[in-house]
């Protein structure tokens, strides 16, 4: 029985992870390999990619890595060219690069705001700029962008640039989806909520709970109606669906993966 992505070539940006475990990019790469895709895994850190490569290999998948700063247009252009050279096509693009910075309009520095725009939103713009022409030549393609529930509502802390850029990713995806639908290219967004990924221990606990991981986890858990926190594998399963031919009639929309959090009023 063939996989749902058999024979497809997928670029996954942010395919590494800040620590061991199931970050979104790593989980997406592994699930893609399990479903038969060839994975072109992109990150800024070779170290962050090591476990991703090992897990894809263990799953029997084929993976090629490339170190790329996806805020640099020349680097992104060369990334797309390298994928074509290695695998012959780009059937799927997953934009998973992103990160948050704490602070509202007064507290956040102008420099930090600009970095958030580049990291979370311009990166999506640049990868689409250089990958869409390839997909248009093929007459087909699926793009899945990763946003955040912070782009939909207040999620517990002031992070105005992160919220604004992730809201921007959602609307960027909608507009691009409508423009490219006649060309056979679908564009959708996965909106993860407060998952328990390695980012919690590596970064978020220090930003929001004085380094106390348990306190942060409990505060996040209280917001989730299902009563447990998902991880990167839950994000990855939504991405697999949107990238697959099962979603052939789905474009310009979002799947929210948050255990019901954004459906609550409190």
Secondary structure, DSSP 8 states (H G I E B T S, - for coil): ---TTTT-EEEEET-S-SSSS--HHHHHHHHHHHTT-EEEEEES-HHHHHHHHHHHHHTT-EEEEEE--TT-HHHHHHHHHHHHHHHS---EEEE-------B-TTTS-HHHHHHHIIIIIIHHHHHHHHHHHHHHHHT-EEEEEE--GGGTS--SS-BHHHHHHHHHHHHHHHHHHHHHGGGTEEEEEEEE-S---HHIIIIIHHHHSTT-HHHHHHHHHTT-TTSS---HHHHHHHHHHHHSGGGTT--S-EEEESTTGGG---
